[in-house]
Amino acid sequence: MTTPAYRILCIAFGLMAMLGLAACDDSGKELQGHFDRAVDYRDSGDMRAAVIELKNVLQIDPNHAQARWLLGRSYVALGDGASAQKELERARDLGFTSAELDRVTTSALLLQGHFEDALDRIKKVSASESGAAWLVLKGQAQLGLQNVKEAKESFDAALKNDPTNTDARRGLARIGLMGGDTQAAEQQLDKALQTTKDDVQTWILKGELELALQKPDKAQASFEKALALSPASAGARMGIVRAMLIQSKTNEATAHIDVLAKASPNHPMVNYLRALAARQSNDLDGAQAALREVLRVAPSHAPSLLQAGQIHYMRREFEQAREVLERYLTQLPDNLAAKKLLAAVYIELKQGQKAVDLLGPMATQAPNDPQLLAMLGTAHMSQRDFKTGRDYLGRAADLAPEAAAIRTQLAASHLAAGDSADAITELEAALASNPEFSRADVLLILTHFQSREFDKALAAAQKLVEKQPANAQVRNLLGAAYEGKQDYAMARESYRKSLDLDPGFTTAALNLARLDLRDGKRDQARAAYEAILETQKDQPVALVALAKIASDDGRAQEGVALLERARDKNPRAIQPRLILANYQLRRGNVGEALALAAEAYEISPQLPAAALLLGRAQIANGMPDDAVSTLSELVERYPNSADSHMQLALAYGQKRDVANTRRALNRVLELQPDNPLAILGLGNLALRTGELDEAMKIASELQQSQPKSPAGFNLQGDVLMARNEPGKSAPAYQKALEMAPASATLLKLYAARSRAGQSNATATLSDWLKDHPDDAAVRLAYASTLHQSGKRARAVTEYAQVLKSQPGSVLALNNLAWLYFEDGDSRAVDLAERAYDRAPERAEIIDTYGWLLIKSGRLEQGLSLLEKAAKRAPENGDIRYHLAAGLAEVGDKSRAKRELTALLDSGQAFSEKAAAQALLQELN
């Protein structure tokens, strides 16, 4: 049997694997056991355990209506309205009926904030059915829509109907709390507790009231009472955490957060509270990681946006701070503190005019706010409007003459204007007004660094050490000052003192290790990083550093293993994922690179490096639409990033969108007029559009302007190939290869020699592999060449060799599967399945797997795949023939005949045309 030519795929693209779920049959007895345990858990108030058991029931019997109903009610109790509504509607579809079904479904709508939908459902309830419970739901919906008067009427009516209804009293208490009438709220809650002293929600609301009254100790006691009544109550435990954080009981609060996270690891409020606790402990990494989790699930959560903005600012991540603060102010445009912070970010980003525009209108609204005036002055100074700036700063200093912070801000404005001398004067004044103001100390030190006045920086750092001799971070700053003076011995001593003060202060340990590397003490540096790992077993920075040392020493696999460990043990660590993704891209493992880049982007979508890498990986995987989407958003946020525009050009090029490709390349050249990649891109664009003379002109220019680069010779070879002059193109590729040996160039040289009919074409590949035995891309091409020339046994050997170094190579898996199939080897289906798992959307891969399933007797599954393949590649005659053959195999001969007739009448050329004609004749 001859292998269809289209099957020997020579361009490697990998896609992420898809995982399937295997079903299993369980007995009715097991189902009933799960159901009974679920009921018991619900009766005891453990809703989460009940949910698990009910899901076990539905795993066995998805149509168990009673389980759907109980699962919906359990989700309502847990506050998960969306999941509740889904299960309740499914129960209804399965024929479940209950007088409570509509009421519980309405509660689910309220939990999701669908207040209008809830009211619509309530209006359909007849007057005879509309008791206190429905009136309470009506009041809750009205309250959600801010219709306070109508909500109060509904709660009052519910109490008239049933004076013991605690839900109605809680509703009235909420109204009192919202209106600032805490006395009325307290009265309603006391009455509710007199009626039902063990009502969990009432105790929770009482805790909320006490927080509003700034009585965190009493609030904690109320929340703890609620938790004692319902140990699984997330609301009660969250209330305890909030009360504890207000009282600075960080460790106790964290213990409760850990319990919450175990039950609901992705709950946005849990992660928000973790962020608050981490920040209270000065763990900015932990706070930032927790906020990323909140915003991943709830991107508009305003408190998290504000916290994220503050932390990004503290860490000098100003672009990220700008993005989240602008999103925050879109929701809450009148928040003065957020506006001030965003203005400070604009100033740091050298966007002073934006700060002026933001703060200017506020100066008339708050003319006596010295901080606002000082910031506005700083903004004007940054725009070199010194007169206006100093006027505002002078007014601020008059309002708060002893404010060291304003003096420091004034100094920052001088720095922005490039006036270090005046900045130092103001900072010294700030320190005179408040000798303990450490921010001014630090800024003074950094100002001296900026002016390269290392003696003065050191003197200022020594003064700060005198003020805070036991502060490890200050000692670390002193070490940095000594480094500025190139006094590495004293820098080491300072870093060591920092570690003596705080043995867990990783920054100082890393600084020492960095000095060791600088001095060529690689073993000592390695020991320092390993010492960090002894106390912090999987510290990601240390693991990444050790990975680099291993890689530099030629121990690449050890380096990869360390990076994988950093990734596996640190689910929110960006750096190991970025490094690993780049590594896999370089090795041609594009599917693995995409998975890693997607992980990094999911962790921090606002990080430019993560977005850029994801775009590159999407391009490498033949996903230009996704790449354009990712990179367009990136260049919108960073319009002056040449790298981002370059990658966007590549993505548009893959889409064959000439206009946008040219636009992106021209933007790169606006930013970097001599960028060789952009110039080469325009040359390739000219080549693609048939402007061969222009492309050859650009090739010559590149050879002149970049005499050591192979780009011009590569482009010359490409132009000559387009002119169908492969014999002339081979020397150009040979020249490029000599200048910079690379697989891609070698493959072009092979193609040129092959098309020119040169006898040494195949030797081009085999000779390269003698010197580069691990080059999987070239070995794959060599295997394909042997395959096409009918040297099947050798092709099998080479494909197998590719799979040893790249077990996930889709092309090697697919092509070897086909060869095994032709040889009757039972391993064929397994390999085809592995290829399909990695590239479930590629028509050729789907076709191979489907066809092999048909031939192995798994007709139904195989036919389904062949239909999928035909839909994705209707122009591929071989795939359409396989679909027709599959239809014939399952007995649908009439449809098989229609497919074959249409295919053969189209006049389309395909490798298995003779087989298609024979099958049609057989069916007739």
Beta strands, then each sheet from edge to edge (+ up, - down):
end
